[in-house]
Amino acid sequence: MRVVLGLAVAALLAISAKAAVSDESFKDASGARVLKESIVVDADAAAVWSAFATDAGFEKWAAPWAHIVPGNGGTIEFGFAPNGTPGAANNVRHRIAVWLPNRMLVFANEYLPPGPGPFDGAAFRETRTILTFEDAGMGKTKVTETVVGFGSTPAHDNLYTHLHDGNAQYLTLLAKSFQKTN
């Protein structure tokens, strides 16, 4: 009985987490897929920006180790092992194309760890991720993650599915990192 109750609670939590993420994905005028998901975070834009733009902020919710080099042409590098080092072979590295503090961050994947992964790295490098931070009133921020550049190959199909689910999970983790506990 306890296992069934635990599974029911887990399912309810998963549903409520997904419900908080708004899926606004669409096809553009050329028919290309655009992955667009957003969530409202209980913090102002400067605080939410810091969660993406600083090592400590990123490590609070996204990965156990991160190193951010701010600015246009900078990098977002992170690893899933604590005590990482810049340039390590098991890190993920994104190149920043647009750095507009508290408003917009645009980046492309530059490097994935070698070996088999959940999706094709070459397809991922063809996409661009756009994060926007909008005032949602009452000290809250709407964070929208838009990914463009999906082709029509099976590798792009797999990547789209992976990012659709994964980005929703990351946005949920971001929002939860700002929830106040009593």
C-alpha positions as CSV (number, residue, x, y, z in Angstrom):
1,M,0.0,0.0,0.0
2,R,2.8,2.4,0.9
3,V,4.5,1.8,-2.5
4,V,1.2,2.5,-4.4
5,L,0.7,5.7,-2.3
6,G,4.2,6.8,-3.0
7,L,3.8,6.3,-6.7
8,A,0.5,8.2,-6.7
9,V,2.2,11.1,-4.9
10,A,5.1,11.1,-7.3
11,A,2.7,11.1,-10.3
12,L,0.8,14.0,-8.8
13,L,4.0,16.0,-8.3
14,A,5.1,15.3,-11.8
15,I,1.7,16.5,-13.1
16,S,1.8,19.6,-11.1
17,A,5.4,20.3,-12.2
18,K,4.5,19.9,-15.8
19,A,1.4,22.1,-15.3
20,A,3.6,25.0,-14.2
21,V,5.5,24.9,-17.5
22,S,3.6,26.5,-20.4
23,D,4.3,24.8,-23.8
24,E,3.9,27.4,-26.5
25,S,5.8,25.4,-29.2
26,F,4.9,26.0,-32.9
27,K,6.0,25.8,-36.5
28,D,7.4,28.9,-38.1
29,A,6.4,30.3,-41.5
30,S,8.8,27.9,-43.2
31,G,7.3,24.9,-41.3
32,A,10.4,24.5,-39.0
33,R,9.7,23.4,-35.4
34,V,10.2,26.0,-32.7
35,L,10.4,24.6,-29.1
36,K,9.0,27.3,-26.8
37,E,8.4,26.7,-23.1
38,S,8.0,29.1,-20.2
39,I,7.5,29.2,-16.4
40,V,6.9,32.0,-13.9
41,V,9.6,32.1,-11.2
42,D,9.0,33.7,-7.8
43,A,11.9,36.1,-8.0
44,D,12.8,39.3,-9.8
45,A,14.6,39.3,-13.2
46,A,18.0,40.2,-11.7
47,A,17.9,37.2,-9.3
48,V,16.7,34.8,-12.0
49,W,19.4,36.2,-14.4
50,S,22.0,35.5,-11.8
51,A,20.9,31.8,-11.8
52,F,22.1,31.6,-15.4
53,A,24.9,34.1,-15.4
54,T,27.0,33.2,-12.4
55,D,28.7,30.1,-11.3
56,A,27.0,29.9,-7.9
57,G,23.6,30.7,-9.4
58,F,23.9,27.9,-12.0
59,E,25.2,25.4,-9.4
60,K,22.2,26.1,-7.2
61,W,19.8,24.5,-9.6
62,A,21.3,23.2,-12.8
63,A,24.5,21.3,-12.2
64,P,27.0,20.6,-9.4
65,W,29.8,22.5,-11.2
66,A,29.6,25.4,-13.5
67,H,31.8,28.2,-14.9
68,I,30.3,31.1,-16.7
69,V,32.4,33.6,-18.7
70,P,29.9,36.5,-19.2
71,G,29.3,38.6,-22.2
72,N,28.9,38.2,-26.0
73,G,31.3,35.4,-27.0
74,G,31.5,34.1,-23.5
75,T,30.7,30.6,-22.3
76,I,28.4,28.6,-20.1
77,E,30.3,25.5,-19.1
78,F,29.1,22.9,-16.7
79,G,29.7,19.3,-15.5
80,F,27.7,16.8,-13.6
81,A,30.5,15.9,-11.3
82,P,31.4,18.2,-8.4
83,N,34.8,20.0,-8.4
84,G,34.9,20.3,-12.1
85,T,37.5,22.3,-14.0
86,P,37.2,24.4,-17.1
87,G,37.9,22.5,-20.3
88,A,37.5,19.0,-18.8
89,A,36.4,16.4,-21.3
90,N,33.2,15.5,-19.4
91,N,31.9,19.1,-19.4
92,V,29.2,20.6,-21.6
93,R,30.1,24.0,-23.1
94,H,27.8,26.6,-24.7
95,R,29.0,29.7,-26.6
96,I,27.1,32.8,-25.8
97,A,25.9,34.9,-28.8
98,V,23.8,37.5,-27.0
99,W,24.3,38.6,-23.4
100,L,21.7,41.2,-22.5
101,P,21.7,41.2,-18.6
102,N,18.3,40.6,-16.9
103,R,16.6,40.4,-20.3
104,M,18.0,37.9,-22.9
105,L,20.6,35.2,-23.2
106,V,21.2,33.4,-26.6
107,F,23.7,30.5,-26.9
108,A,24.6,27.5,-29.0
109,N,26.2,24.2,-27.9
110,E,29.9,24.2,-28.6
111,Y,30.9,20.9,-27.0
112,L,29.4,17.8,-25.6
113,P,31.3,15.0,-23.8
114,P,32.5,12.2,-26.1
115,G,30.6,8.9,-26.2
116,P,27.1,7.9,-26.7
117,G,24.4,10.3,-25.4
118,P,20.7,10.7,-25.4
119,F,20.8,12.7,-28.7
120,D,23.1,13.6,-31.7
121,G,25.6,16.3,-30.8
122,A,25.9,17.5,-34.4
123,A,22.1,18.2,-34.5
124,F,22.3,20.0,-31.2
125,R,25.1,22.3,-32.5
126,E,22.7,23.4,-35.2
127,T,20.2,24.8,-32.8
128,R,20.2,28.0,-30.9
129,T,18.7,28.5,-27.4
130,I,17.0,31.9,-26.5
131,L,16.2,32.7,-22.9
132,T,14.1,35.7,-22.1
133,F,13.3,37.2,-18.7
134,E,10.1,39.2,-18.5
135,D,8.6,41.0,-15.5
136,A,5.5,39.0,-14.5
137,G,4.5,41.5,-11.7
138,M,4.6,41.2,-8.0
139,G,8.4,40.4,-8.0
140,K,8.0,37.4,-10.3
141,T,9.7,36.7,-13.6
142,K,8.5,34.8,-16.7
143,V,11.4,32.8,-18.1
144,T,10.9,31.6,-21.7
145,E,13.2,29.1,-23.3
146,T,12.9,29.0,-27.1
147,V,15.0,26.6,-29.2
148,V,15.3,27.1,-33.0
149,G,17.2,25.3,-35.8
150,F,15.6,21.9,-35.8
151,G,16.0,20.1,-39.1
152,S,13.7,17.4,-40.4
153,T,16.0,14.4,-39.8
154,P,15.5,11.6,-37.3
155,A,18.4,13.0,-35.3
156,H,16.6,16.4,-35.0
157,D,13.3,14.6,-34.1
158,N,15.1,12.8,-31.3
159,L,16.7,16.0,-30.1
160,Y,13.4,17.9,-30.2
161,T,11.8,15.2,-28.0
162,H,14.7,15.2,-25.6
163,L,14.8,18.9,-25.2
164,H,11.0,19.2,-25.0
165,D,11.0,17.0,-21.9
166,G,14.4,18.1,-20.5
167,N,13.8,21.8,-20.8
168,A,10.5,21.5,-19.0
169,Q,12.3,19.7,-16.2
170,Y,15.0,22.3,-16.0
171,L,12.6,25.2,-15.9
172,T,10.8,23.4,-13.1
173,L,14.0,23.0,-11.2
174,L,14.8,26.6,-11.7
175,A,11.4,27.7,-10.4
176,K,11.7,25.3,-7.4
177,S,15.1,26.8,-6.5
178,F,13.4,30.1,-5.8
179,Q,10.5,28.7,-3.8
180,K,10.5,29.8,-0.2
181,T,10.3,27.1,2.5
182,N,8.5,27.7,5.8
